[in-house]
Amino acid sequence: MLKCVFKLWGDILKDTVHIVTTGALLHDIGKLLYRARVVDGRPHSISGAEYIKKFTNEKDVIDCVRFHHRQEISHALLDRDSPAYIVYIADNISSGVDRRETEGETSGGFDRNRPLESVYNLLNNRTGKEAFYPGEIKNTISYPGIIQSSDLSSKYGKVVHDITEGLSGIYFEPEYINSLIELCEAYMSFIPSSTHKGQVADISLFDHSKITAALASCIALYLESNKRNDYRTELFEKEHDFCDEKAFILFSMDISGIQKFIYTISSKGALKGLRSRSFYLEILLENIADEILGVCLLSRANLLYTGGGHAYILLPNTIEARNNVKHSLSKINRKLMERFGTGLFVAYGYEPCSANELMSRTNDPESYINIFRSVSAQISEMKLCRYSPDDIRFLNSNGVDKEGRECVVCGVSSNLIEREDGVMCDTCSALSDVSNALIKDDSVFVVLREQINAPFLPLFSADGDMQFLTPMTADAAKEMLKRNDGKVIRIYSKNAYRTGFSLSTKLWMGDYAAKNQVGTLKTFEQLAECSKGVERIGVLRADVDNLGAAFVSGFIRENEAKDKYKYTTISRTSTLSRSLSLFFKYYINNLMENGEFSLTGKKGERDVVIIYAGGDDLFIVGAWDEVLSAAVDIRRAFSRYTGGALTLSAGFAIYDEKYPISRMAEETKELEERAKNHKYQGKEKNAISLFGLEMEKVHLIDKHTYDWDTFENNVLGEKFALIEKLFTAGGNYGNSFLYNILFLLRQAENEKINIARLAYLLARNEPDRNAPEELKSIYSSFSSNLYKWSINDEDRRQLITALIIYIYTMRSPKEGSNNE
């Protein structure tokens, strides 16, 4: 059915939808020229149209760029079905206002040197002033800051030069549309969409253009589906009426079973298994999103967000789109059931909405928020009723291996394969085969219609057909494209723009991984050996606090008496989600490559492995001291990146490398939840919980949970630092001295006599009279502070945590129990 529909709509994809998507992505290109001072003072629509003529002679695309403002299109001699009318109204919806002044004219209302402001400035009732300099996306984090007024024309000139080179290598054809999107993202992400002095300038030119393209493609399909081809009447003359129509659908999907799929593995090849399973789920989600976009005749401009098993897509409110989505996910869920049983399932929901609702311009001030609420409720309901009676009968019909064998990795007993490294199910076998390709910088991942003689991972089309995800070099993928034999469906690359590479999509991926001398992924044992002191694995789980609330209602200005919903629009939501994805899926790699904070003095490349990092979840393993140090780096960077508008909570624990992976995941997840429930000084969350839970009066207590500032400043910066200072100053102090202090501090929680015993211990270990004066001074400070801290409950708790961390750095490599 879908193939027939696709064929019928093929001409639309090639013509109107592709034209308006391309025109919308480039409609404001003239702003770059104007701000770089490479053109005169004409409106940016005129200079932009002349610029685009260098790369395409497609009249409709040029018209979309030339006529996207009301005062210009009203007098333009355009056909009534010109796609320029679609881009015109999409531009107005995306910006949320109908601009009355055109940038580039001598109105006095614009400042061409105004920088892009941070989207976090207004989040959660903040009034920040941070901004960015113009430039391209680089692997180092672009932090916002206070920017003094200056001439930015030279920086814009560099952007114009680079984007011109990029456009020269792109064909303006549908199979290159993702390359165009990526090029715009690379060079327009730190450029403000509008420099009007009366507007907030926190929407980048890329985010504005991308949302404009998403809206335009939906409008084209919506009007075509309803046989309304007089665009001038529908979108220009009756613009206000159209903005009340529910022409769009906010679609969302969520993959259930992620945690179990990733962690239900044995210790055999555990780290490779974790990495490859996490990667597979990420690609699975992206491919499903691309399949849905494909059957709805849309590009990735309509993909608002993917990460952590979730996705949001803007669709046209047409019967074709609704039916295609239902059909596609029904087929894909059946294939997931055949392959993974009840392990993985895609729940989804969608809500029709109007342009005015997307702009928060209705009588109901929460109309925009209610769109997200409805979609979320639908997904929750679908998760409760996953399977039909036919599905249940199918699940019950699946057998097990008659010889009683099971997969050495995940333990299932069906679809088994005999291998040199043991019996594996077909899924674990495939994941094992591709694991080494995941850490190669030159790998791309090609989705094929046919299996070739190479390792592959299973993916599924919207029609339920099998697809084959195969890693290969970029050169090999190009050769396959040259043969043009129809095998290639799409290509995914990691963290690298491949402009001019047809059918290619760049994915941001947090994929940093410590490698051994032969270039393969370090094992848990090798990572543990890289630890300072005791050889143990550190595990960090973290996610953003209140992220769901930030997406839904973070831009509501609670302190304003009227129009407090004015910043709650789809453009700002999209900008926020992309900013978070950029941090967790891309910038985090550079944080691991260039570690700054250190417990033990080691900086630079971390001996850690990112299992996954998405918009709302983070899992890192590695040498225990480096994982804990990395946690501090991540928190500091995230706080600076968001201006403190968002916070992180984390769980951290230390394990023997042979401890079961599933238990590591469960225990650190519990610690993360304890951090999220932490309350301090009238605040909550924004915390880290360390080590594990301890039994106290029949309750499990998290004794080592702190808000981040207390942990960094008091536990590490004060108490850990003082202990370290003594032990690096010399003197004959061994681990037994610290163990005795730790024992007495712990006992002092219930019996205060142990504080007196501690005072005696400290006095007995004073340096002798012949010791260096510096050591005497340091020990005096150490002794007096330890006693002072011991008599205060909170200081004593912090001191115990600091002692535990320092003792780990001092212990012999193999000392300790399995679960720390």
BADRENTOR-953674 format. One line per 5 residues: number of its first residue (from 1); for each residue x, y, z of C-alpha. Coordinates in nm, 3 decimals. Example, Ala and Ser with C-alpha at 12.3 -4.5 7.8 and 13.67 -1.06 7.14 Angstrom:
1 = 1.230/-0.450/0.780; 1.367/-0.106/0.714
REM end
This chain:
1 = 0.000/0.000/0.000; 0.273/0.248/0.101; 0.469/0.190/-0.218; 0.161/0.277/-0.422; 0.097/0.592/-0.221
6 = 0.463/0.691/-0.252; 0.446/0.649/-0.629; 0.133/0.863/-0.655; 0.292/1.138/-0.448; 0.635/1.108/-0.609
11 = 0.597/1.413/-0.826; 0.505/1.623/-0.523; 0.821/1.515/-0.347; 1.033/1.601/-0.648; 0.863/1.933/-0.707
16 = 0.666/2.130/-0.449; 0.787/1.969/-0.125; 1.150/1.967/-0.229; 1.128/2.322/-0.364; 0.972/2.470/-0.051
21 = 1.211/2.278/0.175; 1.513/2.405/-0.018; 1.373/2.756/-0.051; 1.286/2.773/0.319; 1.630/2.654/0.428
26 = 1.791/2.931/0.222; 1.527/3.203/0.238; 1.729/3.423/0.476; 2.073/3.362/0.323; 2.084/3.730/0.228
31 = 2.115/3.820/0.596; 2.462/3.667/0.600; 2.564/3.874/0.298; 2.426/4.190/0.450; 2.596/4.139/0.785
36 = 2.925/4.050/0.614; 2.898/4.380/0.422; 2.955/4.205/0.089; 2.641/4.368/-0.060; 2.484/4.710/-0.054
41 = 2.192/4.814/0.163; 1.922/4.636/-0.038; 1.675/4.407/0.143; 1.826/4.067/0.216; 1.560/3.895/0.006
46 = 1.694/4.060/-0.311; 2.062/3.997/-0.238; 1.982/3.644/-0.123; 1.798/3.559/-0.443; 2.085/3.686/-0.659
51 = 2.329/3.484/-0.450; 2.129/3.161/-0.488; 2.127/3.200/-0.867; 2.497/3.105/-0.856; 2.401/2.753/-0.747
56 = 2.066/2.678/-0.911; 1.850/2.804/-1.192; 1.531/2.660/-1.038; 1.297/2.962/-1.061; 1.062/2.848/-0.784
61 = 1.347/2.809/-0.534; 1.477/3.155/-0.624; 1.126/3.300/-0.589; 1.096/3.147/-0.241; 1.408/3.336/-0.140
66 = 1.314/3.658/-0.321; 0.952/3.687/-0.206; 0.910/3.576/0.154; 0.795/3.908/0.303; 0.443/4.042/0.280
71 = 0.530/4.381/0.135; 0.726/4.213/-0.145; 0.505/3.917/-0.228; 0.192/4.131/-0.232; 0.316/4.309/-0.548
76 = 0.507/4.019/-0.705; 0.387/3.887/-1.039; 0.373/3.526/-0.923; 0.142/3.246/-1.028; -0.128/3.184/-0.771
81 = 0.018/2.838/-0.706; 0.374/2.963/-0.659; 0.558/2.781/-0.376; 0.681/3.123/-0.261; 0.346/3.174/-0.086
86 = 0.410/2.858/0.118; 0.754/2.974/0.231; 0.611/3.319/0.304; 0.354/3.194/0.555; 0.591/2.929/0.696
91 = 0.842/3.206/0.765; 0.578/3.405/0.952; 0.471/3.105/1.158; 0.830/3.010/1.239; 0.920/3.355/1.359
96 = 0.589/3.391/1.542; 0.544/3.743/1.408; 0.467/3.901/1.070; 0.773/4.118/1.027; 0.686/4.472/0.935
101 = 1.042/4.583/0.877; 1.288/4.415/0.646; 1.644/4.369/0.760; 1.877/4.555/0.529; 1.652/4.856/0.478
106 = 1.730/5.190/0.638; 1.460/5.164/0.903; 1.694/5.208/1.196; 1.534/4.913/1.371; 1.812/4.658/1.318
111 = 2.166/4.611/1.448; 2.369/4.403/1.205; 2.629/4.341/1.478; 2.383/4.198/1.728; 2.504/3.849/1.828
116 = 2.297/3.536/1.880; 2.172/3.519/2.237; 2.164/3.195/2.434; 1.832/3.010/2.432; 1.889/2.946/2.803
121 = 1.868/3.320/2.880; 1.489/3.300/2.911; 1.458/2.940/3.030; 1.297/2.880/3.369; 1.234/3.253/3.427
126 = 1.597/3.356/3.381; 1.696/3.695/3.245; 2.042/3.612/3.117; 2.245/3.823/2.874; 2.488/3.564/2.736
131 = 2.551/3.549/2.361; 2.771/3.383/2.096; 3.012/3.512/1.836; 2.929/3.413/1.475; 3.111/3.104/1.352
136 = 3.080/2.741/1.261; 3.012/2.442/1.483; 3.342/2.298/1.605; 3.419/2.003/1.829; 3.514/2.236/2.114
141 = 3.223/2.371/2.314; 3.095/2.714/2.212; 3.009/2.870/2.546; 2.790/3.179/2.560; 2.928/3.487/2.730
146 = 2.888/3.860/2.765; 2.981/4.012/2.428; 3.075/4.378/2.400; 2.944/4.570/2.101; 3.185/4.533/1.808
151 = 3.201/4.503/1.431; 3.130/4.138/1.346; 3.148/4.177/0.968; 3.478/3.990/0.934; 3.338/3.692/1.126
156 = 3.031/3.693/0.902; 3.261/3.718/0.600; 3.430/3.392/0.705; 3.089/3.226/0.740; 2.984/3.344/0.392
161 = 3.307/3.213/0.240; 3.267/2.870/0.400; 2.900/2.828/0.319; 2.966/2.934/-0.041; 3.224/2.657/-0.075
166 = 2.981/2.411/0.073; 2.694/2.506/-0.157; 2.925/2.465/-0.455; 2.955/2.094/-0.372; 2.582/2.027/-0.335
171 = 2.335/1.931/-0.605; 1.992/2.082/-0.551; 1.822/1.744/-0.578; 1.609/1.552/-0.323; 1.881/1.298/-0.242
176 = 2.110/1.582/-0.130; 1.857/1.760/0.092; 2.014/1.624/0.413; 2.351/1.754/0.299; 2.197/2.098/0.259
181 = 2.043/2.078/0.607; 2.380/1.979/0.755; 2.560/2.258/0.574; 2.315/2.512/0.710; 2.353/2.367/1.058
186 = 2.731/2.386/1.041; 2.746/2.755/0.949; 2.416/2.912/1.061; 2.384/2.774/1.415; 2.554/3.075/1.578
191 = 2.390/3.339/1.362; 2.081/3.521/1.496; 1.771/3.488/1.282; 1.670/3.845/1.351; 1.872/4.140/1.472
196 = 1.567/4.359/1.527; 1.632/4.565/1.838; 1.281/4.503/1.964; 1.298/4.122/1.950; 1.472/3.855/2.153
201 = 1.758/3.722/1.939; 1.788/3.369/2.079; 1.671/3.177/1.770; 1.953/3.097/1.532; 1.923/3.144/1.160
206 = 1.953/2.767/1.123; 1.679/2.682/1.370; 1.448/2.942/1.220; 1.518/2.820/0.865; 1.483/2.454/0.960
211 = 1.146/2.508/1.128; 1.039/2.720/0.831; 1.127/2.428/0.604; 0.941/2.181/0.824; 0.630/2.398/0.827
216 = 0.649/2.469/0.455; 0.670/2.102/0.357; 0.373/2.020/0.582; 0.169/2.304/0.436; 0.243/2.189/0.081
221 = 0.127/1.834/0.157; -0.175/1.951/0.358; -0.303/2.175/0.080; -0.233/1.915/-0.189; -0.418/1.649/0.008
226 = -0.718/1.879/0.024; -0.689/1.983/-0.343; -0.636/2.348/-0.252; -0.381/2.474/-0.503; -0.456/2.848/-0.507
231 = -0.180/2.929/-0.261; -0.221/3.305/-0.289; -0.581/3.285/-0.174; -0.523/3.019/0.092; -0.203/3.150/0.244
236 = -0.182/3.519/0.164; -0.531/3.659/0.126; -0.676/3.430/0.394; -0.361/3.400/0.603; -0.530/3.454/0.939
241 = -0.792/3.191/0.862; -0.527/2.938/0.763; -0.337/2.992/1.087; -0.645/2.868/1.274; -0.663/2.544/1.072
246 = -0.518/2.228/1.225; -0.285/2.177/0.932; -0.006/2.009/1.131; 0.051/1.707/1.350; 0.301/1.685/1.633
251 = 0.408/1.321/1.626; 0.616/1.153/1.897; 0.743/0.801/1.949; 0.923/0.622/2.230; 1.112/0.291/2.223
256 = 1.028/0.078/2.527; 1.268/-0.184/2.663; 1.592/0.008/2.615; 1.737/-0.054/2.961; 1.672/-0.426/2.957
261 = 1.802/-0.462/2.601; 2.130/-0.288/2.682; 2.207/-0.441/3.020; 2.081/-0.799/2.993; 2.418/-0.940/2.893
266 = 2.679/-1.157/3.058; 3.031/-1.049/3.145; 3.166/-1.205/2.822; 3.267/-0.912/2.600; 3.054/-0.691/2.824
271 = 3.193/-0.351/2.728; 3.176/-0.420/2.355; 2.826/-0.550/2.406; 2.714/-0.238/2.591; 2.857/-0.008/2.326
276 = 2.720/-0.195/2.027; 2.375/-0.239/2.183; 2.353/0.129/2.268; 2.466/0.221/1.916; 2.215/-0.018/1.761
281 = 1.923/0.133/1.951; 2.029/0.482/1.846; 2.048/0.385/1.480; 1.723/0.189/1.508; 1.545/0.503/1.629
286 = 1.702/0.721/1.361; 1.613/0.474/1.087; 1.253/0.444/1.204; 1.231/0.823/1.203; 1.372/0.833/0.850
291 = 1.127/0.566/0.735; 0.835/0.768/0.873; 0.969/1.085/0.714; 1.008/0.897/0.386; 0.653/0.762/0.366
296 = 0.522/1.107/0.460; 0.739/1.262/0.184; 0.937/1.477/0.425; 1.304/1.544/0.499; 1.497/1.554/0.825
301 = 1.407/1.920/0.849; 1.084/1.787/1.003; 1.270/1.584/1.265; 1.252/1.809/1.569; 1.435/1.585/1.816
306 = 1.579/1.236/1.862; 1.759/1.101/2.166; 1.728/0.858/2.452; 1.478/0.646/2.261; 1.244/0.941/2.200
311 = 1.162/1.139/1.886; 0.942/1.431/1.783; 0.845/1.492/1.420; 0.628/1.762/1.260; 0.388/1.605/1.007
316 = 0.108/1.736/0.786; -0.242/1.670/0.916; -0.348/1.456/0.623; -0.521/1.122/0.603; -0.224/0.994/0.405
321 = 0.027/1.088/0.677; -0.187/0.946/0.957; -0.247/0.617/0.775; 0.115/0.583/0.672; 0.239/0.637/1.027
326 = 0.000/0.376/1.167; 0.083/0.127/0.893; 0.459/0.182/0.925; 0.478/0.141/1.301; 0.245/-0.159/1.292
331 = 0.482/-0.329/1.048; 0.794/-0.224/1.237; 0.657/-0.335/1.573; 0.570/-0.673/1.424; 0.926/-0.709/1.297
336 = 1.064/-0.608/1.636; 0.842/-0.869/1.798; 0.961/-1.137/1.555; 1.323/-1.047/1.621; 1.325/-0.952/1.991
341 = 1.001/-1.090/2.133; 0.862/-0.844/2.387; 1.202/-0.683/2.436; 1.152/-0.376/2.216; 0.837/-0.188/2.123
346 = 0.765/0.151/1.965; 0.481/0.343/2.130; 0.362/0.660/1.962; 0.107/0.938/1.968; 0.014/1.237/1.756
351 = -0.190/1.551/1.803; -0.331/1.778/1.528; -0.248/2.145/1.582; -0.274/2.482/1.414; -0.013/2.744/1.335
356 = -0.156/2.969/1.605; -0.122/2.688/1.859; 0.241/2.637/1.759; 0.296/3.009/1.809; 0.099/3.021/2.138
361 = -0.138/3.276/1.983; -0.479/3.142/2.081; -0.741/3.226/2.342; -0.617/2.929/2.546; -0.273/3.031/2.678
366 = -0.174/2.668/2.729; -0.275/2.545/2.384; 0.087/2.485/2.283; 0.168/2.303/2.605; -0.143/2.089/2.572
371 = -0.017/1.952/2.241; 0.277/1.790/2.418; 0.063/1.675/2.708; -0.178/1.499/2.475; 0.099/1.323/2.282
376 = 0.264/1.208/2.605; -0.066/1.071/2.738; -0.126/0.877/2.417; 0.218/0.716/2.437; 0.164/0.617/2.800
381 = -0.171/0.461/2.713; -0.025/0.271/2.419; 0.247/0.123/2.640; -0.025/-0.031/2.857; -0.188/-0.203/2.558
386 = 0.098/-0.307/2.336; -0.019/-0.624/2.167; -0.326/-0.753/1.986; -0.459/-1.109/2.037; -0.282/-1.211/1.714
391 = 0.045/-1.072/1.848; 0.007/-1.269/2.172; -0.065/-1.590/1.981; 0.247/-1.529/1.773; 0.460/-1.471/2.083
396 = 0.332/-1.793/2.240; 0.415/-1.991/1.928; 0.789/-1.918/1.943; 0.995/-2.215/2.061; 1.330/-2.253/2.232
401 = 1.643/-2.445/2.152; 1.568/-2.817/2.189; 1.916/-2.895/2.318; 1.881/-2.654/2.610; 2.155/-2.421/2.486
406 = 2.151/-2.046/2.534; 2.336/-1.741/2.406; 2.660/-1.685/2.599; 2.599/-1.308/2.594; 2.231/-1.244/2.661
411 = 2.109/-1.588/2.768; 1.821/-1.633/2.521; 1.762/-1.981/2.381; 1.629/-1.914/2.030; 1.785/-1.832/1.691
416 = 2.125/-1.961/1.806; 2.441/-1.968/1.597; 2.757/-2.175/1.657; 3.062/-1.947/1.660; 3.427/-1.979/1.751
421 = 3.366/-1.757/2.052; 3.066/-1.960/2.169; 2.699/-2.007/2.095; 2.523/-1.676/2.032; 2.179/-1.567/1.924
426 = 2.168/-1.400/1.584; 2.132/-1.054/1.742; 2.435/-1.083/1.971; 2.631/-1.240/1.687; 2.560/-0.941/1.464
431 = 2.639/-0.693/1.741; 2.969/-0.868/1.806; 3.062/-0.860/1.438; 3.017/-0.484/1.399; 3.152/-0.375/1.739
436 = 3.505/-0.297/1.617; 3.374/-0.073/1.338; 3.200/0.152/1.589; 3.523/0.307/1.717; 3.679/0.368/1.374
441 = 3.673/0.734/1.275; 3.638/0.663/0.903; 3.338/0.431/0.935; 3.002/0.515/0.786; 2.693/0.298/0.827
446 = 2.509/0.210/0.511; 2.147/0.090/0.512; 2.106/-0.159/0.227; 1.810/-0.331/0.064; 2.015/-0.647/0.012
451 = 2.265/-0.830/0.228; 2.624/-0.825/0.106; 2.916/-1.031/0.227; 2.979/-0.822/0.537; 2.859/-0.801/0.899
456 = 2.524/-0.626/0.938; 2.262/-0.526/1.192; 1.891/-0.574/1.118; 1.671/-0.275/1.047; 1.318/-0.258/0.913
461 = 1.141/-0.057/0.647; 0.803/0.111/0.676; 0.659/-0.180/0.477; 0.813/-0.438/0.709; 1.092/-0.535/0.470
466 = 1.430/-0.634/0.606; 1.710/-0.379/0.580; 2.080/-0.436/0.643; 2.293/-0.184/0.833; 2.650/-0.244/0.722
471 = 2.961/-0.054/0.839; 3.216/0.039/0.573; 3.463/0.311/0.490; 3.339/0.633/0.335; 3.529/0.551/0.014
476 = 3.359/0.213/-0.010; 3.020/0.377/0.037; 3.097/0.626/-0.239; 3.191/0.345/-0.475; 2.864/0.171/-0.399
481 = 2.674/0.491/-0.475; 2.859/0.527/-0.804; 2.739/0.184/-0.913; 2.386/0.317/-0.871; 2.244/-0.035/-0.837
486 = 1.966/0.073/-0.601; 2.102/-0.117/-0.301; 2.171/0.191/-0.088; 1.873/0.329/0.104; 2.058/0.580/0.320
491 = 2.395/0.639/0.484; 2.470/0.748/0.841; 2.797/0.912/0.942; 2.912/1.001/1.293; 3.010/1.355/1.394
496 = 3.137/1.442/1.046; 2.983/1.658/0.775; 3.003/1.484/0.439; 2.869/1.760/0.217; 2.798/1.641/-0.135
501 = 2.756/1.280/-0.021; 2.413/1.180/-0.154; 2.167/0.992/0.070; 2.390/1.073/0.367; 2.288/1.190/0.715
506 = 2.528/1.310/0.980; 2.438/1.200/1.333; 2.583/1.356/1.645; 2.701/1.071/1.867; 2.872/1.069/2.204
511 = 3.108/0.790/2.107; 3.436/0.864/2.288; 3.609/0.539/2.381; 3.950/0.469/2.532; 4.151/0.240/2.305
516 = 4.439/0.005/2.371; 4.770/-0.002/2.187; 4.632/-0.204/1.896; 4.347/0.040/1.844; 4.061/-0.168/1.981
521 = 3.826/-0.084/2.266; 3.978/-0.129/2.610; 3.817/-0.401/2.818; 3.679/-0.352/3.167; 3.995/-0.515/3.303
526 = 4.221/-0.281/3.106; 4.023/0.024/3.216; 4.044/-0.087/3.579; 4.420/-0.121/3.545; 4.436/0.246/3.439
531 = 4.293/0.356/3.774; 4.499/0.539/4.030; 4.528/0.331/4.345; 4.281/0.044/4.364; 4.205/-0.110/4.024
536 = 3.833/-0.066/3.989; 3.570/0.038/3.736; 3.382/0.361/3.790; 3.025/0.388/3.663; 2.843/0.717/3.615
541 = 2.477/0.759/3.531; 2.332/1.107/3.501; 2.055/1.301/3.336; 1.912/1.649/3.316; 1.681/1.754/3.598
546 = 1.323/1.843/3.504; 1.394/1.823/3.133; 1.039/1.729/3.041; 0.905/2.031/3.225; 1.162/2.251/3.054
551 = 1.046/2.140/2.710; 0.678/2.178/2.792; 0.668/2.490/3.008; 1.024/2.617/3.054; 0.967/2.937/2.856
556 = 0.657/3.047/3.042; 0.738/3.377/3.212; 0.572/3.316/3.547; 0.671/3.656/3.681; 0.505/3.856/3.403
561 = 0.151/3.978/3.456; 0.045/3.946/3.091; 0.149/3.756/2.783; 0.363/3.519/2.989; 0.336/3.256/2.713
566 = 0.487/3.473/2.439; 0.817/3.282/2.428; 0.653/2.938/2.429; 0.677/2.850/2.060; 0.791/2.562/1.844
571 = 1.101/2.750/1.728; 1.228/2.795/2.084; 1.143/2.435/2.178; 1.332/2.310/1.872; 1.630/2.533/1.949
576 = 1.647/2.405/2.307; 1.631/2.038/2.206; 1.901/2.078/1.943; 2.126/2.265/2.184; 2.101/1.984/2.439
581 = 2.163/1.720/2.173; 2.472/1.907/2.058; 2.612/1.907/2.411; 2.546/1.545/2.501; 2.595/1.388/2.160
586 = 2.892/1.589/2.034; 3.062/1.828/2.272; 3.088/1.557/2.536; 3.347/1.377/2.319; 3.578/1.677/2.343
591 = 3.527/1.693/2.720; 3.654/1.335/2.742; 3.943/1.399/2.505; 4.058/1.703/2.703; 3.990/1.626/3.067
596 = 4.060/1.919/3.298; 3.958/1.832/3.652; 4.154/1.549/3.814; 4.161/1.379/4.151; 4.510/1.249/4.091
601 = 4.679/1.499/3.858; 4.616/1.312/3.534; 4.459/1.528/3.263; 4.397/1.500/2.889; 4.248/1.191/2.727
606 = 4.035/1.000/2.974; 4.046/0.624/3.020; 3.669/0.606/2.994; 3.408/0.481/2.750; 3.079/0.657/2.676
611 = 2.815/0.384/2.662; 2.551/0.635/2.562; 2.486/1.006/2.587; 2.157/1.155/2.473; 1.943/1.456/2.551
616 = 1.825/1.321/2.883; 2.055/1.037/2.987; 2.424/0.964/3.023; 2.618/0.646/3.103; 2.998/0.637/3.128
621 = 3.234/0.366/3.252; 3.610/0.359/3.295; 3.896/0.392/3.540; 3.716/0.487/3.862; 3.910/0.807/3.936
626 = 3.876/0.932/3.580; 3.502/0.868/3.566; 3.453/1.068/3.886; 3.676/1.345/3.750; 3.484/1.339/3.423
631 = 3.160/1.383/3.617; 3.295/1.709/3.759; 3.403/1.827/3.413; 3.063/1.745/3.263; 2.874/1.921/3.539
636 = 3.090/2.232/3.520; 3.065/2.248/3.141; 2.689/2.192/3.142; 2.633/2.463/3.402; 2.839/2.710/3.200
641 = 2.675/2.600/2.873; 2.322/2.655/3.004; 2.402/2.953/3.226; 2.274/2.753/3.521; 1.925/2.731/3.370
646 = 1.939/2.350/3.379; 2.108/2.112/3.619; 2.227/1.750/3.627; 2.184/1.479/3.886; 2.412/1.176/3.890
651 = 2.487/0.844/4.052; 2.845/0.718/4.080; 2.977/0.386/4.211; 3.294/0.177/4.200; 3.304/-0.193/4.106
656 = 3.527/-0.488/4.042; 3.549/-0.544/3.667; 3.377/-0.883/3.702; 3.071/-0.746/3.880; 2.753/-0.809/3.671
661 = 2.676/-0.529/3.430; 2.304/-0.537/3.501; 2.372/-0.484/3.872; 2.605/-0.193/3.800; 2.330/-0.030/3.593
666 = 2.058/-0.090/3.852; 2.262/0.032/4.147; 2.389/0.349/3.983; 2.037/0.419/3.857; 1.917/0.396/4.219
671 = 2.191/0.638/4.322; 2.086/0.874/4.045; 1.730/0.866/4.178; 1.859/0.942/4.529; 2.041/1.243/4.385
676 = 1.721/1.359/4.218; 1.537/1.334/4.548; 1.805/1.525/4.736; 1.689/1.841/4.914; 1.922/2.109/5.047
681 = 1.895/2.474/5.149; 1.544/2.504/5.008; 1.651/2.349/4.678; 1.641/2.002/4.528; 1.816/1.779/4.271
686 = 2.134/1.919/4.108; 2.325/1.657/4.308; 2.552/1.354/4.298; 2.511/1.038/4.505; 2.821/0.824/4.549
691 = 2.928/0.470/4.631; 2.610/0.292/4.736; 2.334/0.255/4.992; 2.400/0.159/5.354; 2.163/-0.009/5.599
696 = 2.068/0.203/5.896; 1.778/0.117/6.125; 1.623/-0.119/5.867; 1.637/0.149/5.597; 1.875/0.187/5.304
701 = 2.041/0.526/5.339; 2.241/0.722/5.082; 2.504/0.871/5.310; 2.713/1.024/5.034; 2.466/1.243/4.845
706 = 2.556/1.610/4.794; 2.454/1.903/4.584; 2.728/1.963/4.329; 2.864/2.283/4.485; 2.900/2.116/4.825
711 = 3.067/1.813/4.669; 3.315/2.017/4.466; 3.389/2.291/4.718; 3.356/2.119/5.055; 3.419/1.749/4.997
716 = 3.686/1.777/4.726; 3.808/2.136/4.736; 3.837/2.153/5.115; 3.854/1.813/5.290; 4.000/1.593/5.014
721 = 4.253/1.867/4.935; 4.367/1.891/5.298; 4.416/1.514/5.324; 4.609/1.511/4.998; 4.824/1.802/5.112
726 = 4.937/1.613/5.422; 5.022/1.294/5.235; 5.219/1.474/4.966; 5.415/1.677/5.223; 5.606/1.377/5.352
731 = 5.602/1.221/5.694; 5.548/0.858/5.780; 5.170/0.837/5.738; 5.028/0.521/5.586; 4.687/0.389/5.492
736 = 4.633/0.247/5.840; 4.636/0.603/5.977; 4.352/0.698/5.741; 4.162/0.375/5.809; 4.174/0.446/6.183
741 = 4.047/0.801/6.132; 3.768/0.672/5.909; 3.669/0.406/6.164; 3.650/0.657/6.448; 3.452/0.908/6.243
746 = 3.197/0.643/6.149; 3.166/0.527/6.511; 3.128/0.886/6.627; 2.793/0.906/6.452; 2.649/0.695/6.737
751 = 2.907/0.721/7.017; 3.061/1.062/7.079; 3.345/0.907/7.285; 3.506/0.826/6.954; 3.569/1.196/6.894
756 = 3.793/1.194/7.202; 3.963/0.883/7.066; 4.015/1.067/6.737; 4.174/1.361/6.920; 4.411/1.120/7.094
761 = 4.499/0.953/6.761; 4.573/1.288/6.600; 4.787/1.401/6.893; 4.981/1.075/6.899; 5.072/1.112/6.531
766 = 5.206/1.465/6.546; 5.544/1.503/6.371; 5.839/1.479/6.606; 6.040/1.784/6.702; 6.301/1.719/6.434
771 = 6.047/1.714/6.148; 6.053/1.996/5.889; 5.863/2.305/5.994; 5.647/2.290/5.680; 5.529/1.939/5.770
776 = 5.457/2.050/6.127; 5.249/2.342/5.997; 5.056/2.124/5.753; 4.988/1.859/6.017; 4.875/2.122/6.265
781 = 4.621/2.251/6.014; 4.518/1.894/5.930; 4.472/1.796/6.292; 4.281/2.106/6.403; 4.049/2.098/6.102
786 = 3.978/1.726/6.135; 3.882/1.769/6.498; 3.665/2.071/6.415; 3.490/1.881/6.135; 3.443/1.570/6.348
791 = 3.219/1.747/6.599; 2.981/1.881/6.330; 2.748/1.623/6.175; 2.754/1.761/5.822; 3.127/1.831/5.815
796 = 3.192/1.484/5.954; 2.980/1.329/5.678; 3.172/1.523/5.413; 3.503/1.424/5.571; 3.409/1.055/5.562
801 = 3.332/1.085/5.188; 3.660/1.265/5.121; 3.854/1.001/5.316; 3.693/0.716/5.121; 3.783/0.880/4.788
806 = 4.141/0.948/4.899; 4.186/0.598/5.038; 4.084/0.456/4.700; 4.366/0.655/4.540; 4.614/0.509/4.792
811 = 4.506/0.145/4.810; 4.702/-0.131/4.642; 4.564/-0.224/4.297; 4.391/-0.554/4.390; 4.274/-0.458/4.739
816 = 3.903/-0.453/4.818; 3.580/-0.643/4.766; 3.385/-0.703/4.448; 3.127/-0.433/4.501; 3.272/-0.110/4.637
REM end
